[in-house]
Amino acid sequence: MQDVILWTGAGQIGMAIARLVGYGKKIIVGDKNIENAKFTAKMKSY
């Protein structure tokens, strides 16, 4: 079973926290601004 994180708030701070906390996990992104959510969803984690 994989770990999954549901993350709301895909702005700059939310994106940084999600990348740190969600490293190696599946992340479901949500934000009131759809463009923020789309941009964050396209980011790659290295």
matplotlib code that plots the C-alpha trace (Angstrom):
import matplotlib.pyplot as plt

x = [0.0, 1.3, 1.0, -1.3, -1.5, -4.5, -3.1, -5.1, -3.5, -1.2, 0.4, 4.1, 4.2, 1.8, 3.8, 7.0, 5.5, 3.8, 7.1, 8.9, 6.2, 5.1, 8.4, 8.0, 4.2, 1.2, -0.1, -3.6, -3.6, -6.4, -6.6, -9.3, -7.2, -7.2, -4.0, -2.1, -3.3, -2.4, 1.0, 1.8, 0.5, 3.0, 6.0, 8.5, 10.0, 13.7]
y = [0.0, 3.5, 6.5, 9.2, 12.8, 15.1, 18.6, 21.8, 25.2, 24.9, 28.3, 28.9, 27.9, 25.0, 23.7, 23.8, 22.0, 19.4, 18.6, 18.2, 16.1, 14.2, 13.0, 9.5, 9.6, 10.2, 13.8, 14.9, 18.7, 21.1, 24.9, 27.6, 28.9, 26.1, 27.4, 27.0, 23.4, 22.6, 24.1, 22.3, 19.0, 19.3, 19.8, 16.9, 15.9, 15.0]
z = [0.0, -0.9, 1.3, 0.0, 1.1, 0.5, 0.3, 0.1, -0.4, -3.4, -3.2, -2.7, 0.9, 0.6, -2.4, -0.4, 2.6, 0.4, -1.4, 1.9, 3.7, 0.7, -0.6, -2.1, -1.6, -3.9, -3.3, -4.2, -4.7, -4.2, -4.1, -4.6, -7.5, -10.1, -11.8, -8.5, -8.2, -11.9, -11.6, -8.4, -9.8, -12.7, -10.4, -10.1, -6.9, -7.0]

ax = plt.figure().add_subplot(projection="3d")
ax.plot(x, y, z, "-o")
ax.set_aspect("equal")
plt.show()
